[in-house]
Amino acid sequence: MHIAPSFPNLSVLLIDASPHYRRIIRTMLYQAQLHRIFEAADLPSAAAIFIQKQPNIVILDWDLPDNGGPKCLSAIRSQKTSPFAKAPVLVMMERADKRSVVQAAKLGAHEIIIKPISPNNLWVHLSGIINIPRKYRETAGVVTLVPRAISNNMF
C-alpha cells in the first residue's frame, strides 16, 4: 500500500464527461489533500470554470465528445483565449495511440496518463507537474512546453 503525497493549497479543474470517472479521480485527489476540486463535464463549462476559478492544475480527459480534449488544450494554451496559458495540464487518455500522444504533447500537455488510472500513478504524475516544473516558450501567441530532455540541459 502506498501513502498518498500531500499537495495542500492547490486547486484542480477536473474535466471529464463521465460523472463516475470524475468521482474516482476526485477520491484519489482527496487522498493527496487536494480538496479544492472544480468539475466540468464539457468544454463550455470547463472554459467558464477555468476563467472564473483559475485552477493551479487541469486534469483533462482527451476523449471528450466532439474532439473536446484537443480543443480544450488548444484554448488553454492560446494567449488570445486564456489569461492562464501556462496552467499545468495532465491529460488522461483511454487509448494511447502514437498520434494522440504526439498531438497532446504538441498542444502543451505536461503529462499524459492512460486510463484506468491507479492512485499511485496519478500521484506520480501530479508530483512531476508540481515538483519538476516545465519551461515554456511562446510562439505566435501560443504557449508550448520545452521538452524535458531539452529543458533539463538548459542553463
Secondary structure, DSSP 4 states (H G I P E B T S, - for coil): -PPPP--TT-EEEEE-S-HHHHHHHHHHHHHTT--EEEEESSHHHHHHHHHHH--SEEEEETT-GGGHHHHHHHHHHBTTT-TTTT--EEEEES---HHHHHHHHHHT-SEEEESS--HHHHHHHHHHHHHSPPPEEEETTEEEEPPHHHHTT--
